[in-house]
Amino acid sequence: MIDPLLIGFAGLGALISLIVLRMPIAYAMILVGGVGVTLLNGAGIFMSQLKTLAYGQFSIYDLSVLPMFVLMGALATRAGLSHDLFRAAKAWLGHLRGGSAMAAIAACAGFGAVCGSSLATASTMGKVALPELRKQKYSGALATGTLAAGGVLGILIPPSVVLIIYSIIVEANIVTMFMAALLPGILAIVLFILTISIYVRLFPNSAPHASKVSRQEWMAASVGVAPVMVIFGLVIGGMYVGWFNPTPAAAVGVVLVWIYGTIRKKLDRTQMRKALEETAKTTGMIYLILLGAEMLKIFMSRAGVPQAMAEWMATSGLPPLVVLSILLLSLIVLGCLMDSLSMILLAIPFFWPVLLELNGGDNQLALGSGFGMSSDDLKIWFGLLALIVVELGLITPPVGLNVFVISSIADDVPMSETFKGVLPFFLAELLRVLILLVFPILVLWLPRVLSG
């Protein structure tokens, strides 16, 4: 009889091969998981699982938050929020050297706070900010690199679809994860703005000198962005202070964005229908990937792959931080092959048991062993680190989905130039990972304060 562990690792190799051959990740996981369970336990067991697996997976209440936040983002894209955000950010920062690029970063962060999707943030802000940057004669590399990098903020600034999925996989509190993401998100904005400031000093011809806007224009832009601030404050702030759970908070956000778009006459019946269709397609895609991930997890668990990996890492003698670094580097490599959601769903079920074992198990509460923190704190810290390196995959060749999105908008800028423009932001992200590795308190402080 073939060793189940050998079947498991063969299945893992087959999965990677299918992904490299560009099979959609959901179908690849369903195929490998189904064949694997059949080989291990027989076709009868696999067919029996199919009767209840989909219902058991999708009837989880926490998943109801996904379509609501996706709809909120779809409405925000069509309601004109991006224009108001960029206009306000440009009024505040545009007088600085490289200020319009800095404004694009700030606007990406603001839109990501309402949208929750990296690709949607990059696409929407690219259409809004790129014409202005090109009009001001920003270099193609800086203009497109800024927007491709700014788009990754949508995956971390709460609310984040990928962060919700991670929370469900490791059974973490979604609101706590949103709290933990705020300071690292702000750190990213600061580092990106500093990166632009350094870049335009090293390459003076990449950005023009700019002048301050008039006081009247500054006031008008600031007043125009106030509704967006109110929406973010009620949705995210409401969760932080305990007014709403995530799903009601998302529903409140949908209503507020709808009211905002209706008042501005941006959301008519046609736009509402398109938003609902986009939400249905996106949610269906996410749920299908979730189903595939669950089937793959069942197969791998029965084959003993996660347990074997955890045991091997725990007995390897490597320090826990070294193991964590290896896992994070592997996520960057995976980012060259697949999108962020697929990475989280594929990797976390394997990586989390390894870290949990190194930390002393699920009931580890004493400090001073493993990573020196409780399993709940480790869950939060690792989640934010994983999310940041997943972001890197969005701007890393050969996939670099955000780069492809921006390149499709800026067809006059070679993709090689966009990748050159992204490189300084890539280095800034690596610096952020290092800072959070050395100072976990930057991730853990706000959840402790707000939960305490």
C-alpha positions as CSV (number, residue, x, y, z in Angstrom):
1,M,0.0,0.0,0.0
2,I,1.3,3.5,-0.9
3,D,2.2,5.7,2.1
4,P,-0.6,8.3,2.5
5,L,2.1,10.9,3.1
6,L,3.7,10.2,-0.3
7,I,0.2,10.6,-1.9
8,G,-0.1,13.9,-0.1
9,F,3.2,15.3,-1.4
10,A,2.4,14.0,-4.9
11,G,-0.9,15.8,-4.7
12,L,0.9,19.0,-3.7
13,G,3.3,18.7,-6.6
14,A,0.3,18.1,-9.0
15,L,-1.4,21.2,-7.6
16,I,1.6,23.4,-8.2
17,S,2.0,21.9,-11.7
18,L,-1.7,22.7,-12.6
19,I,-1.3,26.3,-11.3
20,V,1.8,26.8,-13.4
21,L,-0.2,25.5,-16.4
22,R,-2.7,28.3,-15.6
23,M,-5.6,26.1,-14.5
24,P,-7.9,28.3,-12.3
25,I,-6.9,27.8,-8.7
26,A,-10.4,26.7,-7.6
27,Y,-10.6,23.9,-10.2
28,A,-7.0,22.8,-9.4
29,M,-7.8,22.5,-5.7
30,I,-11.1,20.7,-6.3
31,L,-9.5,18.3,-8.7
32,V,-6.5,17.5,-6.5
33,G,-8.5,17.3,-3.3
34,G,-11.2,15.0,-4.9
35,V,-8.7,12.6,-6.5
36,G,-6.6,12.6,-3.3
37,V,-9.5,11.7,-1.0
38,T,-10.6,9.1,-3.5
39,L,-7.2,7.5,-3.5
40,L,-6.9,7.5,0.3
41,N,-10.4,6.6,1.3
42,G,-12.3,5.5,-1.8
43,A,-14.9,7.2,-4.1
44,G,-17.7,6.5,-1.7
45,I,-16.2,8.7,1.0
46,F,-15.6,11.4,-1.4
47,M,-19.1,11.4,-2.8
48,S,-20.5,11.3,0.7
49,Q,-18.5,14.4,1.6
50,L,-19.8,16.3,-1.5
51,K,-23.4,16.0,-0.1
52,T,-22.7,18.3,2.8
53,L,-19.4,20.0,2.2
54,A,-20.7,23.0,0.3
55,Y,-23.5,23.7,2.7
56,G,-21.3,23.2,5.7
57,Q,-18.7,25.6,4.2
58,F,-21.0,28.4,3.0
59,S,-23.5,28.4,5.9
60,I,-20.8,29.9,8.2
61,Y,-22.2,33.2,9.4
62,D,-18.8,35.0,9.2
63,L,-18.8,34.5,5.4
64,S,-21.9,36.6,5.1
65,V,-19.6,39.7,5.5
66,L,-17.9,39.0,2.2
67,P,-20.6,39.8,-0.3
68,M,-21.5,42.9,1.7
69,F,-18.0,44.3,1.7
70,V,-17.6,43.4,-2.0
71,L,-20.9,45.2,-2.8
72,M,-19.7,48.2,-0.8
73,G,-16.5,48.3,-2.9
74,A,-18.4,47.9,-6.1
75,L,-20.7,50.8,-5.2
76,A,-17.8,52.9,-4.1
77,T,-16.1,52.4,-7.4
78,R,-19.2,53.8,-9.2
79,A,-20.1,56.5,-6.7
80,G,-17.2,58.9,-7.4
81,L,-15.5,58.5,-4.1
82,S,-12.1,58.1,-5.8
83,H,-12.3,61.5,-7.4
84,D,-13.1,63.2,-4.1
85,L,-10.3,61.4,-2.3
86,F,-7.7,62.3,-4.9
87,R,-8.8,65.9,-5.1
88,A,-8.6,66.3,-1.3
89,A,-5.2,64.5,-1.1
90,K,-3.8,66.7,-3.9
91,A,-5.0,69.8,-2.1
92,W,-3.2,68.7,1.1
93,L,0.0,67.3,-0.5
94,G,0.2,68.6,-4.0
95,H,2.5,71.6,-3.2
96,L,5.3,69.2,-2.2
97,R,7.9,67.9,-4.7
98,G,6.2,64.7,-5.9
99,G,3.1,65.8,-4.1
100,S,0.6,64.5,-6.6
101,A,2.2,61.1,-6.4
102,M,2.0,61.3,-2.6
103,A,-1.7,62.3,-3.0
104,A,-2.3,59.2,-5.1
105,I,-0.9,57.0,-2.3
106,A,-3.1,58.8,0.2
107,A,-6.1,58.4,-2.1
108,C,-5.4,54.7,-2.7
109,A,-5.4,54.2,1.1
110,G,-8.6,56.1,1.5
111,F,-10.3,54.2,-1.3
112,G,-9.0,50.9,0.0
113,A,-10.6,51.7,3.3
114,V,-14.0,51.7,1.6
115,C,-13.3,49.1,-1.1
116,G,-11.2,46.4,0.5
117,S,-9.8,45.1,-2.8
118,S,-6.3,45.7,-4.1
119,L,-7.1,45.2,-7.8
120,A,-10.2,47.4,-7.6
121,T,-8.1,50.1,-5.8
122,A,-5.4,50.0,-8.4
123,S,-7.8,50.0,-11.3
124,T,-10.1,52.8,-10.0
125,M,-7.3,55.1,-8.7
126,G,-5.3,54.4,-11.9
127,K,-8.1,55.8,-14.0
128,V,-8.5,58.8,-11.7
129,A,-4.9,59.8,-10.9
130,L,-2.9,58.6,-13.9
131,P,-4.2,61.3,-16.3
132,E,-3.3,64.0,-13.8
133,L,0.2,62.6,-13.1
134,R,0.9,62.4,-16.8
135,K,-0.5,65.9,-17.4
136,Q,1.9,67.2,-14.8
137,K,4.7,65.4,-16.7
138,Y,5.6,62.8,-14.0
139,S,7.9,60.2,-15.4
140,G,6.1,57.0,-16.6
141,A,8.0,54.9,-14.1
142,L,7.1,57.0,-11.1
143,A,3.5,57.6,-12.1
144,T,2.6,53.9,-12.9
145,G,4.9,52.5,-10.1
146,T,3.2,54.7,-7.5
147,L,-0.3,53.6,-8.6
148,A,0.6,49.9,-8.8
149,A,2.2,50.1,-5.3
150,G,-0.7,52.2,-3.9
151,G,-3.1,49.6,-5.0
152,V,-1.7,47.1,-2.5
153,L,-3.0,49.2,0.3
154,G,-6.5,48.0,-0.5
155,I,-5.6,44.6,0.8
156,L,-4.5,45.7,4.2
157,I,-6.3,48.9,5.2
158,P,-9.6,47.6,6.8
159,P,-11.9,46.3,5.6
160,S,-10.0,43.7,3.6
161,V,-11.5,40.7,1.9
162,V,-8.3,38.7,2.2
163,L,-7.9,39.6,5.9
164,I,-11.5,38.3,6.4
165,I,-10.6,35.0,4.7
166,Y,-7.4,34.6,6.8
167,S,-9.4,35.2,10.0
168,I,-11.9,32.5,9.1
169,I,-9.1,30.0,8.2
170,V,-7.3,30.4,11.6
171,E,-10.5,31.1,13.6
172,A,-9.4,34.6,14.5
173,N,-11.8,37.5,15.5
174,I,-12.3,39.6,12.3
175,V,-12.7,42.9,14.3
176,T,-9.5,42.2,16.2
177,M,-7.7,41.6,12.9
178,F,-9.1,44.8,11.5
179,M,-7.8,46.6,14.6
180,A,-4.3,45.1,14.2
181,A,-4.1,46.1,10.5
182,L,-4.6,49.8,11.2
183,L,-1.1,50.8,12.4
184,P,0.8,48.6,9.8
185,G,-1.4,50.2,7.2
186,I,-0.5,53.7,8.4
187,L,3.1,52.6,8.5
188,A,2.8,51.6,4.8
189,I,1.4,55.0,3.8
190,V,4.2,56.8,5.6
191,L,6.9,54.6,4.1
192,F,5.5,55.0,0.6
193,I,5.3,58.8,0.9
194,L,8.9,58.8,2.2
195,T,9.9,56.6,-0.7
196,I,8.4,59.1,-3.2
197,S,10.2,62.0,-1.4
198,I,13.5,60.3,-1.7
199,Y,12.9,59.2,-5.3
200,V,12.2,62.7,-6.6
201,R,15.3,64.0,-4.9
202,L,17.4,61.3,-6.5
203,F,15.7,61.8,-9.8
204,P,14.7,65.4,-10.0
205,N,13.3,65.1,-13.6
206,S,10.8,62.5,-12.5
207,A,8.4,65.0,-10.9
208,P,7.7,68.7,-11.5
209,H,7.7,71.5,-9.0
210,A,4.2,72.4,-7.8
211,S,2.5,75.3,-6.2
212,K,0.0,75.5,-3.3
213,V,-3.7,75.6,-4.2
214,S,-5.8,78.5,-3.1
215,R,-7.5,78.5,0.3
216,Q,-10.9,78.3,-1.3
217,E,-9.9,75.2,-3.4
218,W,-8.4,73.6,-0.3
219,M,-11.6,74.2,1.7
220,A,-13.8,72.9,-1.1
221,A,-11.7,69.7,-1.5
222,S,-11.6,69.1,2.3
223,V,-15.4,69.5,2.5
224,G,-15.9,67.3,-0.5
225,V,-14.0,64.4,1.1
226,A,-15.9,64.6,4.4
227,P,-18.6,62.1,3.5
228,V,-16.0,59.5,2.7
229,M,-14.4,60.1,6.1
230,V,-17.8,59.7,7.7
231,I,-18.5,56.4,6.0
232,F,-15.1,55.0,7.0
233,G,-15.5,56.3,10.6
234,L,-18.9,54.7,11.0
235,V,-18.1,51.4,9.4
236,I,-14.6,50.8,10.8
237,G,-14.9,52.9,13.9
238,G,-18.3,51.4,14.7
239,M,-16.6,47.9,14.7
240,Y,-13.7,49.1,16.8
241,V,-15.9,50.6,19.6
242,G,-18.4,47.7,19.5
243,W,-21.4,49.3,17.8
244,F,-21.5,46.7,15.0
245,N,-20.3,43.2,14.2
246,P,-18.6,42.9,10.8
247,T,-21.7,41.9,8.8
248,P,-24.0,44.7,10.1
249,A,-21.1,47.2,9.7
250,A,-20.7,46.2,6.1
251,A,-24.4,46.6,5.5
252,V,-24.3,50.0,7.0
253,G,-21.4,50.8,4.7
254,V,-23.4,49.6,1.7
255,V,-26.3,51.9,2.6
256,L,-24.1,54.9,3.2
257,V,-22.2,54.5,-0.1
258,W,-25.5,54.0,-1.9
259,I,-26.9,57.2,-0.3
260,Y,-23.7,59.1,-1.2
261,G,-23.8,57.9,-4.8
262,T,-27.5,58.6,-5.2
263,I,-27.1,62.2,-3.9
264,R,-24.3,62.7,-6.4
265,K,-26.5,61.1,-9.1
266,K,-23.8,58.6,-9.9
267,L,-25.8,55.4,-9.0
268,D,-28.7,55.0,-11.3
269,R,-30.4,51.6,-12.0
270,T,-27.9,50.7,-14.6
271,Q,-25.0,51.3,-12.2
272,M,-26.7,49.4,-9.4
273,R,-27.3,46.4,-11.6
274,K,-23.7,46.4,-12.7
275,A,-22.6,46.6,-9.1
276,L,-24.8,43.7,-8.1
277,E,-23.6,41.6,-11.0
278,E,-20.0,42.3,-10.2
279,T,-20.7,41.4,-6.5
280,A,-22.3,38.1,-7.5
281,K,-19.4,37.2,-9.8
282,T,-16.7,38.1,-7.3
283,T,-18.5,36.4,-4.4
284,G,-19.1,33.3,-6.5
285,M,-15.5,33.1,-7.4
286,I,-14.4,33.5,-3.8
287,Y,-16.8,30.9,-2.5
288,L,-15.7,28.4,-5.2
289,I,-12.1,28.9,-4.2
290,L,-13.1,28.4,-0.6
291,L,-14.8,25.1,-1.5
292,G,-11.7,24.0,-3.3
293,A,-9.5,25.0,-0.4
294,E,-11.6,23.0,2.0
295,M,-11.5,19.9,-0.2
296,L,-7.7,20.3,-0.5
297,K,-7.4,20.7,3.3
298,I,-9.3,17.5,3.9
299,F,-7.1,15.6,1.5
300,M,-3.9,17.0,2.9
301,S,-5.0,16.5,6.5
302,R,-5.9,12.8,5.9
303,A,-2.5,12.4,4.1
304,G,-0.8,13.9,7.1
305,V,1.1,16.6,5.2
306,P,0.5,19.6,7.5
307,Q,1.3,17.4,10.6
308,A,4.5,16.1,8.9
309,M,5.6,19.7,8.0
310,A,4.9,20.9,11.5
311,E,6.8,18.0,13.1
312,W,9.8,18.5,10.7
313,M,10.0,22.2,11.4
314,A,9.6,21.7,15.1
315,T,12.4,19.2,15.2
316,S,14.7,20.9,12.7
317,G,16.5,22.9,15.4
318,L,15.9,26.1,13.5
319,P,15.0,29.2,15.7
320,P,11.2,30.1,15.4
321,L,12.0,33.4,13.8
322,V,14.1,31.7,11.1
323,V,11.2,29.3,10.3
324,L,8.8,32.3,10.2
325,S,11.2,34.1,7.8
326,I,11.4,31.0,5.5
327,L,7.6,30.8,5.4
328,L,7.3,34.5,4.6
329,L,9.9,34.1,1.8
330,S,7.9,31.2,0.3
331,L,4.8,33.4,0.2
332,I,6.7,35.9,-1.9
333,V,7.7,33.2,-4.3
334,L,4.1,32.0,-4.5
335,G,3.2,35.5,-5.3
336,C,5.0,35.1,-8.6
337,L,2.5,32.3,-9.5
338,M,-1.0,33.3,-8.2
339,D,-3.2,36.0,-6.8
340,S,-3.3,37.0,-3.1
341,L,-6.6,35.3,-2.1
342,S,-5.4,32.0,-3.6
343,M,-2.1,32.3,-1.8
344,I,-3.8,32.7,1.6
345,L,-6.2,29.8,1.0
346,L,-3.4,27.5,-0.2
347,A,-0.6,28.4,2.2
348,I,-2.1,29.2,5.5
349,P,-3.6,25.7,6.2
350,F,0.0,24.4,5.9
351,F,1.9,27.3,7.5
352,W,-0.3,28.0,10.6
353,P,0.0,24.5,12.1
354,V,3.8,24.8,11.8
355,L,4.0,28.1,13.7
356,L,1.5,26.8,16.3
357,E,3.6,23.8,16.9
358,L,6.7,25.9,17.3
359,N,4.9,28.1,19.8
360,G,3.9,25.2,22.0
361,G,0.5,24.3,20.7
362,D,-3.0,25.9,20.7
363,N,-3.1,26.3,24.5
364,Q,0.2,28.0,24.8
365,L,-0.3,31.0,27.0
366,A,3.0,31.5,28.8
367,L,5.5,34.0,27.4
368,G,9.1,33.2,27.0
369,S,8.9,30.1,24.8
370,G,8.4,29.7,21.0
371,F,7.7,33.2,19.7
372,G,7.3,34.6,23.2
373,M,3.6,35.3,22.8
374,S,0.2,33.5,23.2
375,S,-1.3,31.6,20.3
376,D,-3.9,34.3,19.9
377,D,-1.3,37.0,19.6
378,L,0.7,34.9,17.2
379,K,-2.4,34.5,15.0
380,I,-2.7,38.2,14.7
381,W,1.0,38.9,14.2
382,F,1.6,36.2,11.6
383,G,-1.6,37.2,9.8
384,L,-0.5,40.8,9.3
385,L,3.0,39.7,8.2
386,A,1.6,37.2,5.8
387,L,-0.8,39.8,4.3
388,I,2.1,42.2,3.7
389,V,4.2,39.7,1.9
390,V,1.1,38.6,-0.1
391,E,0.9,42.3,-1.1
392,L,4.4,42.0,-2.5
393,G,3.2,39.3,-4.9
394,L,0.9,41.9,-6.5
395,I,3.8,43.9,-7.6
396,T,6.4,41.1,-8.2
397,P,7.1,39.7,-11.7
398,P,6.2,37.7,-13.6
399,V,2.5,37.9,-12.4
400,G,2.4,41.3,-10.6
401,L,-1.4,41.7,-11.1
402,N,-1.4,45.3,-10.0
403,V,1.3,46.1,-12.6
404,F,-0.7,44.4,-15.3
405,V,-3.8,46.5,-14.2
406,I,-1.9,49.8,-14.4
407,S,-0.1,48.8,-17.6
408,S,-3.5,48.2,-19.3
409,I,-4.5,51.8,-18.4
410,A,-1.1,53.4,-19.2
411,D,-0.6,51.8,-22.6
412,D,2.0,54.4,-23.5
413,V,4.4,53.2,-20.6
414,P,6.3,50.0,-21.1
415,M,5.7,47.4,-18.5
416,S,9.4,47.3,-17.7
417,E,9.2,50.9,-16.7
418,T,6.3,50.2,-14.4
419,F,8.3,47.4,-12.7
420,K,11.3,49.8,-12.3
421,G,8.9,52.3,-10.7
422,V,7.6,49.7,-8.4
423,L,11.0,48.6,-7.1
424,P,11.5,51.4,-4.5
425,F,8.1,50.6,-3.1
426,F,9.0,46.9,-3.0
427,L,12.0,47.7,-0.9
428,A,9.9,49.9,1.4
429,E,7.6,46.9,1.9
430,L,10.5,44.7,2.8
431,L,11.5,47.4,5.4
432,R,8.0,47.3,6.8
433,V,8.2,43.5,7.2
434,L,11.5,43.9,9.0
435,I,10.1,46.6,11.3
436,L,7.1,44.4,12.2
437,L,9.2,41.3,12.7
438,V,11.4,43.2,15.2
439,F,8.6,45.1,16.9
440,P,5.5,42.9,17.1
441,I,3.9,45.4,19.5
442,L,3.1,47.6,16.4
443,V,0.6,44.9,15.4
444,L,-0.6,43.9,18.9
445,W,-0.8,47.2,20.7
446,L,-4.1,48.6,19.3
447,P,-6.1,45.3,19.7
448,R,-5.0,45.2,23.3
449,V,-5.9,48.8,24.0
450,L,-9.3,48.7,22.3
451,S,-10.2,45.2,23.6
452,G,-9.0,46.0,27.1
